[in-house]
Every structure is written in C-alpha cells, then in structure tokens.
Amino acid sequence: MANYAVEGLATMNEEKIMEFYDLCIRSIETQTAGGREGHFAMKFTGLVSVDVMSRWNKAQQIYLYDILELNASPVELSIDQLQQNLVKHGVNLTSEELSVLYDSLKIEGEGSLNRVDRYANGHLL
C-alpha cells in the first residue's frame, strides 16, 4: 500500500511533475509485481501547479453557485433555468446533452433539482 501527499507546484515545472509521475508509476509497478494485489492513492492535484488548481477552484465555484444556483432561491432548479444559466456562461448544449446533464445531477425521482441533488452531484472533480 502506498500513499503520497503532494500539493501542486507554485508554478508549472513539467520536469518536476514528470519526475513525480515516474516515481508513482514505479511504485505501482513494484507493488503489483508478479500479479500481487496493490493499492495506490494520490491526490490528483499533486500533478498540477497551484495556478491550475486555482482555475479549477474558480470553475467549481462558477458551476456550483452561478450555474447550479446552489445558494439561490428558489430551492428547486428547473431544466430551463439550468439552460439559461449555462448560456450566460457561454455554454450551449443540445437538448440531449442538457437532459443528460440534468438527469445526472438528480439523486432520484422526477421533477426539478433540489439543493441536495445539486450539492451532492455538482462537483466537477
């Protein structure tokens, strides 16, 4: 079993990231040599720079709070409102894509998305 706790670099350094990636791959290969079962856990953010993590965070905030209206009234979010919110951010989905997204956010049942649906299933990463 292996676990690496790494945070992103302050600035992008592909050479350092590749060194860490190679170390991870070697660890997995060593753990599972000969068909042994192994477990490997790593935070994905260890392979990106802080500026990329900051942009991901910004994207997550926009998605949850502007597009999915997590803290807004009304409590329910209709498929039409979701589409309008996406368009405000320059995202134009086909009807099929919109339906797939909307349905993927629901925990269960019919109707509009409630706050629990949107919080539980609205995280990008």
C-alpha positions in Angstrom: 0.0 0.0 0.0 1.3 3.5 -0.8 0.0 7.0 -0.3 1.6 10.2 -1.5 0.5 13.5 -0.1 1.7 16.2 -2.5 0.5 19.7 -3.3 0.9 21.4 -6.7 4.0 23.4 -7.5 3.8 27.2 -7.2 4.5 27.4 -10.9 4.4 24.9 -13.7 7.5 22.8 -13.9 6.9 19.9 -16.2 10.2 18.2 -15.5 9.4 18.0 -11.7 5.9 16.8 -12.4 7.2 14.1 -14.7 9.8 13.0 -12.1 6.9 12.6 -9.6 4.8 10.9 -12.1 7.6 8.4 -12.9 8.1 7.7 -9.2 4.3 7.0 -8.9 4.4 4.6 -11.8 7.5 2.8 -10.4 5.7 2.4 -7.1 2.7 0.9 -8.7 4.8 -1.5 -10.7 6.8 -2.5 -7.6 3.7 -3.1 -5.5 1.9 -5.2 -8.1 5.0 -7.2 -9.4 4.2 -10.8 -10.1 0.4 -10.2 -10.1 0.2 -9.1 -6.4 -2.7 -7.0 -5.4 -1.8 -3.5 -4.5 -3.4 -0.2 -3.6 -2.2 3.3 -4.5 -3.8 6.6 -3.6 -2.7 10.0 -4.6 -4.3 13.4 -4.8 -4.6 14.4 -8.4 -3.6 17.9 -7.5 0.0 16.7 -6.9 0.5 16.6 -10.7 -0.6 20.2 -11.4 0.6 23.7 -10.5 -1.1 26.0 -8.0 -2.3 28.2 -10.8 -4.2 25.3 -12.4 -5.7 24.3 -9.1 -6.8 27.9 -8.6 -8.5 27.9 -12.0 -10.2 24.6 -11.2 -11.5 26.1 -7.9 -12.8 29.1 -9.8 -14.6 26.9 -12.3 -16.1 24.8 -9.5 -17.4 27.9 -7.8 -19.0 29.2 -11.0 -20.5 25.8 -11.7 -22.0 25.4 -8.2 -23.1 28.9 -7.4 -23.8 30.6 -10.8 -24.9 27.7 -13.0 -26.5 25.3 -10.4 -27.6 28.2 -8.1 -26.7 26.3 -5.0 -27.4 29.2 -2.6 -30.1 30.9 -4.6 -33.8 31.0 -4.4 -35.9 29.2 -5.4 -34.8 25.9 -3.8 -35.6 23.9 -6.9 -33.8 24.4 -10.3 -35.7 23.6 -13.5 -34.1 22.4 -16.6 -35.0 25.6 -18.3 -33.2 27.7 -15.6 -30.2 25.4 -15.9 -30.0 26.0 -19.6 -30.3 29.8 -19.2 -27.5 29.7 -16.6 -25.2 27.7 -18.9 -25.9 30.1 -21.8 -25.0 33.1 -19.6 -21.5 31.5 -19.3 -21.2 30.7 -23.0 -22.1 27.0 -22.7 -24.7 25.9 -25.4 -25.8 22.3 -25.0 -28.0 20.3 -27.3 -31.4 19.2 -25.8 -30.0 15.7 -25.4 -26.8 17.0 -23.7 -28.8 19.2 -21.4 -31.1 16.3 -20.4 -28.2 14.0 -19.7 -26.5 16.7 -17.5 -29.8 17.4 -15.7 -30.6 13.8 -15.1 -27.1 13.1 -13.9 -27.5 15.6 -11.2 -30.6 14.0 -9.7 -30.2 11.6 -6.9 -33.6 10.1 -7.7 -37.1 10.8 -8.9 -38.7 13.2 -11.2 -39.1 17.0 -11.2 -36.7 19.8 -10.5 -33.3 19.6 -9.0 -33.3 20.4 -5.3 -30.3 21.7 -3.3 -29.2 18.3 -2.1 -29.1 17.0 -5.7 -27.1 19.9 -6.8 -24.6 19.8 -3.9 -24.2 16.0 -3.9 -23.7 15.7 -7.7 -22.5 19.1 -8.8 -18.8 18.8 -8.0 -16.6 18.8 -11.1 -13.7 17.0 -9.6 
